[in-house]
Each structure stands twice: as structure tokens, then as C-alpha cells.
């Protein structure tokens, strides 16, 4: 069996999460986060759509982690993102973190916004 080393280019993988926190690239964040090729930043949640709209043209897919359970995101968030050409995939934060890491290792143009579990 041959193993290949995974590289993540500029973006950092999700290393862990727990109640109220995420560990990304060796740093702990105790809030909702937005992460991708431009780094990791605190995110204000569903009402903070400007940070996500700024990703238009930079990413092909934005994963949105809705916390411990999957939930619908408000149309006031989804509609402007889709109009701007940002593909949106909604799932629980644990599933979003795993999916993000896999696609990040493949060199995809993605970003992840997550609410804590």
C-alpha cells in the first residue's frame, strides 16, 4: 500500500471541535468561524452574510455547518449567495468539517462557515 502525504496549500484543515470551539491549523477559535484560503476569522452567524458574499468568484462551494444538527439556513442568507454565484451546501458542522477537509486535500476552491456544536 502506498500512502500519499496530504498538502493543503494556503487553507488550513479542521483539526478538531467540541462544545463551543474549533481547532483549525493549531489555533483554537471559540466562536462561529469562516475558514478558507484567506485564513480563519470569527463569523457572526447567519446574519453576517457580507463575509460570505465576499467569497463570490473565489470559491466554487461554500459549506455551511449549522451546529450539532442539520438545519435550514434563512432564505435571506441563501438567496443572495446563490444570486452571487456561490454554491452553498448545508450540513451539520461535524459533517461540514469532514467534507471540507477531504475537498481541501484535493485542492478544491472551497470555504467553510460553521456554527459551534
VMD Tcl script that builds the backbone (N, CA, C; Angstrom):
set m [mol new atoms 351]
animate dup $m
set s [atomselect $m all]
$s set {name element resname resid chain x y z} {
  {N N UNK 1 A 0.848 -1.175 0.000}
  {CA C UNK 1 A 0.000 0.000 0.000}
  {C C UNK 1 A 0.889 1.231 0.000}
  {N N UNK 2 A 0.518 2.196 -0.809}
  {CA C UNK 2 A 1.259 3.447 -0.890}
  {C C UNK 2 A 0.431 4.555 -0.263}
  {N N UNK 3 A 1.036 5.326 0.637}
  {CA C UNK 3 A 0.358 6.462 1.265}
  {C C UNK 3 A 0.913 7.749 0.696}
  {N N UNK 4 A 0.050 8.678 0.419}
  {CA C UNK 4 A 0.463 9.984 -0.082}
  {C C UNK 4 A 0.281 11.019 1.008}
  {N N UNK 5 A 1.249 11.912 1.124}
  {CA C UNK 5 A 1.124 12.992 2.093}
  {C C UNK 5 A 0.115 14.006 1.582}
  {N N UNK 6 A -0.754 14.456 2.461}
  {CA C UNK 6 A -1.775 15.436 2.103}
  {C C UNK 6 A -1.219 16.832 2.329}
  {N N UNK 7 A -1.357 17.695 1.337}
  {CA C UNK 7 A -0.986 19.100 1.495}
  {C C UNK 7 A -2.240 19.941 1.308}
  {N N UNK 8 A -2.291 21.078 2.001}
  {CA C UNK 8 A -3.494 21.894 1.994}
  {C C UNK 8 A -3.295 23.279 1.379}
  {N N UNK 9 A -2.158 23.535 0.736}
  {CA C UNK 9 A -1.868 24.841 0.151}
  {C C UNK 9 A -2.038 25.935 1.198}
  {N N UNK 10 A -2.811 26.986 0.922}
  {CA C UNK 10 A -2.927 28.124 1.842}
  {C C UNK 10 A -3.940 27.901 2.962}
  {N N UNK 11 A -4.988 27.147 2.706}
  {CA C UNK 11 A -6.031 26.933 3.707}
  {C C UNK 11 A -5.568 25.897 4.733}
  {N N UNK 12 A -6.138 25.981 5.915}
  {CA C UNK 12 A -5.779 25.054 6.991}
  {C C UNK 12 A -6.938 24.109 7.281}
  {N N UNK 13 A -6.627 22.846 7.579}
  {CA C UNK 13 A -7.684 21.874 7.854}
  {C C UNK 13 A -8.300 22.071 9.235}
  {N N UNK 14 A -9.496 21.529 9.384}
  {CA C UNK 14 A -10.153 21.490 10.686}
  {C C UNK 14 A -9.531 20.324 11.438}
  {N N UNK 15 A -8.917 20.599 12.584}
  {CA C UNK 15 A -8.237 19.557 13.348}
  {C C UNK 15 A -9.103 18.972 14.447}
  {N N UNK 16 A -10.091 19.730 14.894}
  {CA C UNK 16 A -10.959 19.240 15.945}
  {C C UNK 16 A -12.030 20.253 16.291}
  {N N UNK 17 A -12.997 19.798 17.067}
  {CA C UNK 17 A -14.076 20.675 17.504}
  {C C UNK 17 A -14.685 20.064 18.750}
  {N N UNK 18 A -15.395 20.876 19.479}
  {CA C UNK 18 A -16.098 20.422 20.676}
  {C C UNK 18 A -17.121 21.475 21.047}
  {N N UNK 19 A -17.729 21.335 22.221}
  {CA C UNK 19 A -18.752 22.303 22.623}
  {C C UNK 19 A -18.202 23.731 22.645}
  {N N UNK 20 A -18.616 24.529 21.680}
  {CA C UNK 20 A -18.251 25.937 21.655}
  {C C UNK 20 A -16.901 26.281 21.057}
  {N N UNK 21 A -16.166 25.325 20.475}
  {CA C UNK 21 A -14.854 25.670 19.913}
  {C C UNK 21 A -14.525 24.837 18.677}
  {N N UNK 22 A -13.560 25.375 17.907}
  {CA C UNK 22 A -12.968 24.675 16.766}
  {C C UNK 22 A -11.458 24.818 16.876}
  {N N UNK 23 A -10.716 23.786 16.472}
  {CA C UNK 23 A -9.261 23.870 16.379}
  {C C UNK 23 A -8.914 23.772 14.897}
  {N N UNK 24 A -8.333 24.854 14.381}
  {CA C UNK 24 A -8.039 24.957 12.958}
  {C C UNK 24 A -6.592 25.400 12.801}
  {N N UNK 25 A -5.801 24.577 12.141}
  {CA C UNK 25 A -4.406 24.925 11.914}
  {C C UNK 25 A -3.638 25.221 13.183}
  {N N UNK 26 A -3.936 24.499 14.263}
  {CA C UNK 26 A -3.235 24.667 15.531}
  {C C UNK 26 A -3.767 25.780 16.415}
  {N N UNK 27 A -4.759 26.530 15.950}
  {CA C UNK 27 A -5.351 27.611 16.719}
  {C C UNK 27 A -6.748 27.238 17.180}
  {N N UNK 28 A -7.134 27.694 18.367}
  {CA C UNK 28 A -8.474 27.427 18.895}
  {C C UNK 28 A -9.331 28.680 18.708}
  {N N UNK 29 A -10.534 28.466 18.172}
  {CA C UNK 29 A -11.498 29.541 17.961}
  {C C UNK 29 A -12.745 29.204 18.761}
  {N N UNK 30 A -13.177 30.134 19.616}
  {CA C UNK 30 A -14.342 29.903 20.471}
  {C C UNK 30 A -15.536 30.705 19.977}
  {N N UNK 31 A -15.858 30.515 18.718}
  {CA C UNK 31 A -16.999 31.215 18.123}
  {C C UNK 31 A -17.315 30.535 16.801}
  {N N UNK 32 A -18.343 31.018 16.147}
  {CA C UNK 32 A -18.587 30.587 14.772}
  {C C UNK 32 A -17.414 31.082 13.937}
  {N N UNK 33 A -17.038 30.325 12.903}
  {CA C UNK 33 A -15.870 30.680 12.104}
  {C C UNK 33 A -16.161 30.599 10.610}
  {N N UNK 34 A -15.359 31.345 9.864}
  {CA C UNK 34 A -15.294 31.249 8.411}
  {C C UNK 34 A -13.842 30.940 8.095}
  {N N UNK 35 A -13.606 29.859 7.358}
  {CA C UNK 35 A -12.240 29.482 7.032}
  {C C UNK 35 A -12.127 29.102 5.571}
  {N N UNK 36 A -10.963 29.350 5.028}
  {CA C UNK 36 A -10.683 29.043 3.627}
  {C C UNK 36 A -9.288 29.516 3.283}
  {N N UNK 37 A -9.043 29.747 2.007}
  {CA C UNK 37 A -7.713 30.133 1.545}
  {C C UNK 37 A -7.243 31.470 2.127}
  {N N UNK 38 A -8.185 32.342 2.511}
  {CA C UNK 38 A -7.815 33.651 3.074}
  {C C UNK 38 A -7.622 33.626 4.582}
  {N N UNK 39 A -7.615 32.451 5.187}
  {CA C UNK 39 A -7.423 32.333 6.626}
  {C C UNK 39 A -8.717 32.030 7.353}
  {N N UNK 40 A -8.642 32.071 8.664}
  {CA C UNK 40 A -9.788 31.769 9.513}
  {C C UNK 40 A -10.160 33.013 10.310}
  {N N UNK 41 A -11.451 33.314 10.338}
  {CA C UNK 41 A -11.944 34.519 11.004}
  {C C UNK 41 A -13.213 34.193 11.774}
  {N N UNK 42 A -13.464 34.962 12.830}
  {CA C UNK 42 A -14.743 34.845 13.533}
  {C C UNK 42 A -15.844 35.220 12.549}
  {N N UNK 43 A -16.949 34.504 12.638}
  {CA C UNK 43 A -18.095 34.749 11.758}
  {C C UNK 43 A -19.298 35.038 12.635}
  {N N UNK 44 A -20.119 36.004 12.262}
  {CA C UNK 44 A -21.263 36.429 13.067}
  {C C UNK 44 A -22.512 35.589 12.911}
  {N N UNK 45 A -22.426 34.459 12.216}
  {CA C UNK 45 A -23.589 33.596 12.058}
  {C C UNK 45 A -24.421 33.987 10.851}
  {N N UNK 46 A -25.637 33.474 10.802}
  {CA C UNK 46 A -26.490 33.625 9.630}
  {C C UNK 46 A -26.757 35.079 9.243}
  {N N UNK 47 A -26.722 35.997 10.193}
  {CA C UNK 47 A -26.973 37.404 9.878}
  {C C UNK 47 A -25.758 38.065 9.234}
  {N N UNK 48 A -24.588 37.470 9.353}
  {CA C UNK 48 A -23.335 38.033 8.835}
  {C C UNK 48 A -23.081 37.506 7.424}
  {N N UNK 49 A -23.856 37.995 6.484}
  {CA C UNK 49 A -23.747 37.460 5.126}
  {C C UNK 49 A -22.709 38.174 4.281}
  {N N UNK 50 A -22.267 39.389 4.672}
  {CA C UNK 50 A -21.294 40.132 3.870}
  {C C UNK 50 A -19.971 39.382 3.725}
  {N N UNK 51 A -19.501 38.758 4.791}
  {CA C UNK 51 A -18.261 37.984 4.717}
  {C C UNK 51 A -18.398 36.843 3.715}
  {N N UNK 52 A -19.569 36.238 3.678}
  {CA C UNK 52 A -19.787 35.110 2.771}
  {C C UNK 52 A -19.951 35.584 1.336}
  {N N UNK 53 A -20.634 36.697 1.141}
  {CA C UNK 53 A -20.809 37.242 -0.206}
  {C C UNK 53 A -19.471 37.671 -0.814}
  {N N UNK 54 A -18.520 38.057 0.025}
  {CA C UNK 54 A -17.192 38.443 -0.468}
  {C C UNK 54 A -16.454 37.271 -1.103}
  {N N UNK 55 A -16.936 36.047 -0.884}
  {CA C UNK 55 A -16.298 34.853 -1.462}
  {C C UNK 55 A -16.679 34.629 -2.921}
  {N N UNK 56 A -17.646 35.382 -3.433}
  {CA C UNK 56 A -18.094 35.210 -4.818}
  {C C UNK 56 A -16.899 35.341 -5.760}
  {N N UNK 57 A -16.768 34.370 -6.647}
  {CA C UNK 57 A -15.672 34.349 -7.600}
  {C C UNK 57 A -14.393 33.727 -7.070}
  {N N UNK 58 A -14.316 33.542 -5.750}
  {CA C UNK 58 A -13.116 32.973 -5.139}
  {C C UNK 58 A -13.271 31.490 -4.815}
  {N N UNK 59 A -14.508 31.057 -4.582}
  {CA C UNK 59 A -14.760 29.659 -4.233}
  {C C UNK 59 A -15.855 29.087 -5.123}
  {N N UNK 60 A -15.798 27.790 -5.305}
  {CA C UNK 60 A -16.842 27.112 -6.066}
  {C C UNK 60 A -17.971 26.658 -5.159}
  {N N UNK 61 A -17.605 26.286 -3.921}
  {CA C UNK 61 A -18.606 25.809 -2.968}
  {C C UNK 61 A -18.296 26.370 -1.584}
  {N N UNK 62 A -19.341 26.813 -0.921}
  {CA C UNK 62 A -19.268 27.238 0.474}
  {C C UNK 62 A -20.059 26.229 1.288}
  {N N UNK 63 A -19.394 25.569 2.223}
  {CA C UNK 63 A -20.081 24.662 3.137}
  {C C UNK 63 A -20.516 25.476 4.339}
  {N N UNK 64 A -21.748 25.282 4.767}
  {CA C UNK 64 A -22.253 25.961 5.958}
  {C C UNK 64 A -22.629 24.890 6.970}
  {N N UNK 65 A -21.912 24.891 8.092}
  {CA C UNK 65 A -22.186 23.971 9.192}
  {C C UNK 65 A -23.156 24.629 10.153}
  {N N UNK 66 A -24.280 23.967 10.403}
  {CA C UNK 66 A -25.366 24.564 11.192}
  {C C UNK 66 A -25.348 24.152 12.658}
  {N N UNK 67 A -24.213 23.666 13.152}
  {CA C UNK 67 A -24.133 23.240 14.540}
  {C C UNK 67 A -24.203 21.726 14.637}
  {N N UNK 68 A -24.681 21.232 15.762}
  {CA C UNK 68 A -24.710 19.789 16.009}
  {C C UNK 68 A -25.660 19.054 15.068}
  {N N UNK 69 A -26.709 19.707 14.652}
  {CA C UNK 69 A -27.714 19.093 13.780}
  {C C UNK 69 A -27.854 19.901 12.496}
  {N N UNK 70 A -28.241 19.236 11.440}
  {CA C UNK 70 A -28.503 19.949 10.189}
  {C C UNK 70 A -29.781 20.767 10.342}
  {N N UNK 71 A -29.771 21.957 9.769}
  {CA C UNK 71 A -30.933 22.842 9.827}
  {C C UNK 71 A -30.964 23.669 8.552}
  {N N UNK 72 A -32.116 24.185 8.209}
  {CA C UNK 72 A -32.226 25.079 7.066}
  {C C UNK 72 A -31.591 26.417 7.413}
  {N N UNK 73 A -30.956 27.027 6.428}
  {CA C UNK 73 A -30.458 28.379 6.649}
  {C C UNK 73 A -31.519 29.354 6.137}
  {N N UNK 74 A -31.543 30.556 6.686}
  {CA C UNK 74 A -32.559 31.521 6.265}
  {C C UNK 74 A -32.437 31.852 4.777}
  {N N UNK 75 A -33.553 32.046 4.116}
  {CA C UNK 75 A -33.523 32.412 2.696}
  {C C UNK 75 A -32.844 33.769 2.509}
  {N N UNK 76 A -32.863 34.610 3.541}
  {CA C UNK 76 A -32.175 35.902 3.470}
  {C C UNK 76 A -30.662 35.726 3.374}
  {N N UNK 77 A -30.161 34.550 3.686}
  {CA C UNK 77 A -28.749 34.221 3.521}
  {C C UNK 77 A -28.534 33.424 2.238}
  {N N UNK 78 A -29.318 32.386 2.044}
  {CA C UNK 78 A -29.127 31.509 0.881}
  {C C UNK 78 A -29.341 32.227 -0.450}
  {N N UNK 79 A -30.422 32.985 -0.569}
  {CA C UNK 79 A -30.764 33.616 -1.851}
  {C C UNK 79 A -29.672 34.553 -2.363}
  {N N UNK 80 A -29.144 35.485 -1.551}
  {CA C UNK 80 A -28.087 36.367 -2.059}
  {C C UNK 80 A -26.812 35.603 -2.433}
  {N N UNK 81 A -26.495 34.547 -1.697}
  {CA C UNK 81 A -25.310 33.751 -2.029}
  {C C UNK 81 A -25.478 33.086 -3.385}
  {N N UNK 82 A -26.630 32.493 -3.601}
  {CA C UNK 82 A -26.874 31.820 -4.876}
  {C C UNK 82 A -26.918 32.832 -6.024}
  {N N UNK 83 A -27.502 34.004 -5.786}
  {CA C UNK 83 A -27.536 35.047 -6.819}
  {C C UNK 83 A -26.128 35.522 -7.168}
  {N N UNK 84 A -25.224 35.503 -6.187}
  {CA C UNK 84 A -23.835 35.924 -6.407}
  {C C UNK 84 A -23.002 34.814 -7.048}
  {N N UNK 85 A -23.592 33.637 -7.232}
  {CA C UNK 85 A -22.875 32.534 -7.860}
  {C C UNK 85 A -22.078 31.669 -6.909}
  {N N UNK 86 A -22.344 31.793 -5.620}
  {CA C UNK 86 A -21.663 30.967 -4.626}
  {C C UNK 86 A -22.499 29.705 -4.395}
  {N N UNK 87 A -21.940 28.550 -4.708}
  {CA C UNK 87 A -22.626 27.295 -4.434}
  {C C UNK 87 A -22.665 27.060 -2.933}
  {N N UNK 88 A -23.806 26.687 -2.408}
  {CA C UNK 88 A -23.988 26.520 -0.963}
  {C C UNK 88 A -24.383 25.077 -0.665}
  {N N UNK 89 A -23.678 24.460 0.266}
  {CA C UNK 89 A -24.022 23.128 0.766}
  {C C UNK 89 A -24.181 23.226 2.271}
  {N N UNK 90 A -25.352 22.876 2.765}
  {CA C UNK 90 A -25.658 22.989 4.188}
  {C C UNK 90 A -25.648 21.604 4.812}
  {N N UNK 91 A -25.000 21.479 5.961}
  {CA C UNK 91 A -24.954 20.221 6.709}
  {C C UNK 91 A -24.598 20.531 8.150}
  {N N UNK 92 A -24.614 19.522 9.003}
  {CA C UNK 92 A -24.196 19.743 10.392}
  {C C UNK 92 A -22.721 20.158 10.387}
  {N N UNK 93 A -22.284 20.841 11.431}
  {CA C UNK 93 A -20.892 21.287 11.489}
  {C C UNK 93 A -19.897 20.126 11.468}
  {N N UNK 94 A -20.143 19.011 12.198}
  {CA C UNK 94 A -19.198 17.888 12.094}
  {C C UNK 94 A -19.074 17.347 10.664}
  {N N UNK 95 A -20.188 17.187 9.979}
  {CA C UNK 95 A -20.153 16.690 8.599}
  {C C UNK 95 A -19.481 17.708 7.677}
  {N N UNK 96 A -19.751 18.981 7.894}
  {CA C UNK 96 A -19.152 20.029 7.068}
  {C C UNK 96 A -17.634 20.058 7.252}
  {N N UNK 97 A -17.169 19.881 8.493}
  {CA C UNK 97 A -15.723 19.877 8.755}
  {C C UNK 97 A -15.042 18.711 8.043}
  {N N UNK 98 A -15.645 17.536 8.116}
  {CA C UNK 98 A -15.062 16.363 7.444}
  {C C UNK 98 A -15.038 16.550 5.933}
  {N N UNK 99 A -16.141 17.011 5.371}
  {CA C UNK 99 A -16.231 17.207 3.923}
  {C C UNK 99 A -15.242 18.270 3.467}
  {N N UNK 100 A -15.147 19.356 4.217}
  {CA C UNK 100 A -14.205 20.429 3.909}
  {C C UNK 100 A -12.776 19.886 3.857}
  {N N UNK 101 A -12.388 19.099 4.854}
  {CA C UNK 101 A -11.025 18.577 4.887}
  {C C UNK 101 A -10.727 17.686 3.683}
  {N N UNK 102 A -11.674 16.842 3.305}
  {CA C UNK 102 A -11.456 15.952 2.160}
  {C C UNK 102 A -11.280 16.772 0.882}
  {N N UNK 103 A -12.188 17.709 0.638}
  {CA C UNK 103 A -12.104 18.500 -0.589}
  {C C UNK 103 A -10.916 19.453 -0.577}
  {N N UNK 104 A -10.545 19.931 0.593}
  {CA C UNK 104 A -9.367 20.782 0.719}
  {C C UNK 104 A -8.113 20.003 0.326}
  {N N UNK 105 A -8.042 18.747 0.735}
  {CA C UNK 105 A -6.878 17.925 0.393}
  {C C UNK 105 A -6.788 17.654 -1.102}
  {N N UNK 106 A -7.897 17.800 -1.804}
  {CA C UNK 106 A -7.921 17.617 -3.259}
  {C C UNK 106 A -7.623 18.919 -4.003}
  {N N UNK 107 A -7.386 19.996 -3.248}
  {CA C UNK 107 A -7.054 21.274 -3.863}
  {C C UNK 107 A -8.245 22.040 -4.405}
  {N N UNK 108 A -9.425 21.746 -3.920}
  {CA C UNK 108 A -10.647 22.416 -4.408}
  {C C UNK 108 A -10.733 23.852 -3.896}
  {N N UNK 109 A -11.464 24.679 -4.616}
  {CA C UNK 109 A -11.721 26.076 -4.226}
  {C C UNK 109 A -12.969 26.098 -3.346}
  {N N UNK 110 A -12.754 25.977 -2.045}
  {CA C UNK 110 A -13.872 25.871 -1.106}
  {C C UNK 110 A -13.640 26.765 0.101}
  {N N UNK 111 A -14.707 27.000 0.836}
  {CA C UNK 111 A -14.652 27.693 2.117}
  {C C UNK 111 A -15.681 27.041 3.028}
  {N N UNK 112 A -15.547 27.312 4.312}
  {CA C UNK 112 A -16.423 26.710 5.319}
  {C C UNK 112 A -16.797 27.741 6.356}
  {N N UNK 113 A -18.098 27.905 6.561}
  {CA C UNK 113 A -18.628 28.737 7.646}
  {C C UNK 113 A -19.360 27.790 8.586}
  {N N UNK 114 A -19.011 27.806 9.877}
  {CA C UNK 114 A -19.623 26.856 10.815}
  {C C UNK 114 A -20.023 27.505 12.118}
  {N N UNK 115 A -21.166 27.044 12.607}
  {CA C UNK 115 A -21.611 27.361 13.952}
  {C C UNK 115 A -21.066 26.285 14.888}
  {N N UNK 116 A -20.739 26.626 16.125}
  {CA C UNK 116 A -20.237 25.618 17.068}
  {C C UNK 116 A -21.266 24.533 17.375}
  {N N UNK 117 A -20.764 23.385 17.772}
  {CA C UNK 117 A -21.637 22.269 18.164}
  {C C UNK 117 A -22.009 22.402 19.617}
}
mol reanalyze $m
mol bondsrecalc $m
mol representation Tube
mol addrep $m
